Every structure is written in structure tokens, then in C-alpha cells.
Amino acid sequence: MRKKILILGSGELGKELVIAFQRLGQYVIAVDSYENAPAMHVSNDYEVIDMLDGNMLDKIVDKHKPDIIVPEVESIRTERFYEYEKKGFKIVPSAKAANFTMNRKAIRDLAAKDLGVKTAKYSYASTYSEFQTAIKKCGIPCVVKPLMSSSGKGQSVIKSVSDAKLAWDYALKGSRGDLMQVIVEEFIKFDYEITLLTVTQKNGETLYCPPIGHRQERGDYQESWQPKIMKKELLNEACQIANKITKSLKGNGIWGVEFFIKQNEIFFSELSPRPHDTGMVTLAKTQNFNEFELHARAILEIPINEIKQLNNGASAVILASEKNNEYPNFVGLENASIIPNTDFKIFGKPKSRPYRRMGVALAYGNNDVDELVKKAKMVASKIIVK
């Protein structure tokens, strides 16, 4: 049956999700805070609103009366979702999941306090005085993040006491929404980190994608690769933790569950109830369904029998230059295209700013993932955003 789907957030991940929905015959309205956002290029209809304005959000829901509401970003008045759910609207994955996971405090407390999952030591701060106390509790070095942000915005590492004020200011500046609070975390000297894409379904069967390794810079992912080779017992433990948390939050869809691995220990880091940026590697033909197709099918309650790995793959981000451009131009596509077993996706963002993610380069095959990362980075280096 054709559903009317309201997607709240229309960036590059939202764009791929709209495509996945439409390939399943659905009608999609894309919503964001600015005109000409990527998902609006391919949606049936679109709206431009401030999603932190609850009244505006109510009006859009009342206007379109969607069958399904899919949040794709953090800066949404998510507490409204509980009321929508009572009225019969389906919230993805659920009102509770959307509300909890849009706020690092709620999801961290759920994992560490309610479910007993191992995490880094952490503390919250709403004032600079509380921030200084939190640093003392967690120790130096430590990691600072806004309670509400995405793609690493506002995230930094305090390596000495003199870094504190800059980190505090940067976290507040990078916060999405109107929640001016930060989380301070113990710095774990991990061996590697992974994203475990977890798919929960209406039939109760939970599936897991092969683990994705990734590297971050400035708090944002730069490259990702699949699969990340790891000990079977650690992967099994990650699956158990992901299952425990997603079952507690309830609902159908894909979840990006992040972990730190240090020797034989695994630490839960974060969770997103939607496709994950590191999961763009699945666009490199690594699986029988990419993460967006999995999300769409799970939301529509179309059974997914298995997730099968087809190739090794890697992704590398294509970043804007260090200046703002109103009408970004992409130079070098011809040079990038001649590298075998690679691809690239330009997102179609209407403006660029320093280090903004404007596209992604992909590489795939039976090669070692380290070689594929090098190929993806080579493709990305050929494309210049002017």
C-alpha cells in the first residue's frame, strides 16, 4: 500500500532515503530549515520550516496528515512525537526512540544506568563551573560534546587545562537545537571504533550488517570501510548490546550503534535511530541492500530475510574548500571517474562552507579494505569544490 511519508531532515542521508522509499512506490514530503536541501530534489513535495518550532511542526503534520513520520536530524521538537503517536501517526522508530536518541543525555543514561551497558565515564554540565567539575571527574584528556549535535559538530578533545574554555565555547556553538548543555567523557585510548548497523523488524527478527570501521577528524567521519575485521566474540557482544538497547527503545528501522574497542573490552558510545553517515559505505555495493533500502523496508514492514555481504568497500568524504560558495562547482569529475571499481555521489547542497561534506567517494571489490580506503581517498582528492 502506498504511504504518505514525512521526512524531517533533508540532507544527504535523507536524499538517499527518499530515493529508497520512492523505489518502493511511496509518496514523500521532505522537510528542512532551508530551501533546496538535497532530499527536496527527489521528493514528491517539500516544506521549509523551523523544526524546533513546535507550532510550525504541528501545522505541517496537520496539513499533510502523513501515515509515517521519519526524523532524520537532531534539531526537532521531538517531545511533540508522543502526542502524534497518540493520535495514530507512526513515528520511526518510535516516539520514545526518537526523543531519547536525539539527546545524548537520555540515551547515555538509558544505556549505562538502566541497562548496565559499559560506557566511558561521563558527566554533564549546564554552566562553566559545572563543566570544570566534570573535567575533574573524567580526567584529562577528555572529550567534550554538545548534548544535541550531529556529524561531530561542537566536539573536541581537552588535552590540557588551558583547552577548557575553547572547548566549552566550541561545544555550545556546535549545539543543534536550544539545549545548551554538554557531556564530558573520559578519553578512551581505543584500538578502533565501529558502527554496527542494526535492523529491527516488525516480525521481531533483528539483523546486523557487517561491522563498519571509520576514522574521524574534527569530530566528523572522514573514511569508513566494511567489513572491519574484529574478534568474533567482541562482535557478538556488540550485537547483544545493540539488541538490548534497540529492544528497550522499540520500533522498526535501521540504527547506527557506535562502539569503541580497546583490547578485549567493548564500550558503547552512541546510537542513531536512522541511517548513519559512516554507513554510506554501503552505497559501494557492499551488501544486497544498502542502509537506506534496509531502513525503508523495515519502516514499511517489508520483511528482510537476510543481509548478505557482496563486496568489501570503502568511502571517503568530499569536502568543501576553506571558503563559502553560494553556487558550488565541482571540478575533476572526469579524472575521478577513470579509477576502476569506484564511484562518487555529489549531494547537491546549495551552498558550501569550510569542510562541509559535499559528496562521498566510494571504492569496492575483493581488495583488502586498506587498499580500498586509499582508492576512495584518491577519488575524493580528484574532485575539487569551488
C-alpha positions, 0 to 999 in steps of 0.5 A: 500500500502506498504511504504518505511519508514525512521526512524531517531532515533533508540532507544527504542521508535523507536524499538517499532515503527518499530515493529508497522509499520512492523505489518502493512506490511511496509518496514523500514530503521532505522537510528542512530549515532551508530551501533546496536541501538535497532530499527536496530534489527527489521528493514528491513535495517539500516544506521549509520550516523551523523544526524546533518550532513546535507550532510550525511542526504541528501545522505541517503534520496537520496539513499533510496528515502523513501515515509515517513520520521519519526524523532524520536530524537532531534539531526537532521538537521531538517531545511533540512525537508522543502526542502524534503517536497518540493520535495514530501517526507512526513515528520511526522508530518510535516516539520514545526512540526518537526523543531519547536518541536525539539527546545524548543525555537520555540515551547515555543514561538509558544505556549505562544506568538502566541497562548496565551497558559499559560506557566511558565515564561521563558527566554533564554540565549546564554552566562553566563551573559545572563543566570544570567539575566534570573535567575533574571527574573524567580526567584529562584528556577528555572529550567534550560534546554538545548534548544535541549535535550531529556529524561531530559538530561542537566536539573536541578533545581537552588535552590540557587545562588551558583547552577548557574554555575553547572547548566549552565555547566550541561545544555550545556553538556546535549545539543543534537545537536550544539545549545548551548543555554538554557531556564530558567523557573520559578519553578512551585510548581505543584500538578502533571504533565501529558502527554496527548497523542494526535492523529491527523488524516488525516480525521481531527478527533483528539483523546486523550488517557487517561491522563498519570501521571509520576514522574521524577528524574534527569530530566528523567521519572522514573514511569508513570501510566494511567489513572491519575485521574484529574478534568474533566474540567482541562482535557478538557482544556488540550485537547483544548490546545493540539488541538490548538497547534497540529492544528497550527503545522499540520500533522498526528501522535501521540504527547506527550503534557506535562502539569503541574497542580497546583490547578485549573490552567493548564500550558503547558510545552512541546510537542513531535511530536512522541511517548513519553517515559512516554507513554510506559505505554501503552505497559501494555495493557492499551488501544486497541492500544498502542502509537506506533500502534496509531502513525503508523496508523495515519502516514499511514492514517489508520483511528482510530475510537476510543481509548478505555481504557482496563486496568489501568497500570503502568511502571517503568524504568530499569536502568543501574548500576553506571558503563559502560558495553560494553556487558550488562547482565541482571540478575533476569529475572526469579524472575521478571517474577513470579509477576502476571499481569506484564511484562518487555521489555529489549531494547537491547542497546549495551552498558550501562552507569550510569542510562541509561534506559535499559528496562521498567517494566510494571504492569496492571489490575483493581488495583488502579494505586498506587498499580500498580506503586509499582508492576512495581517498584518491577519488575524493582528492580528484574532485575539487569544490569551488 
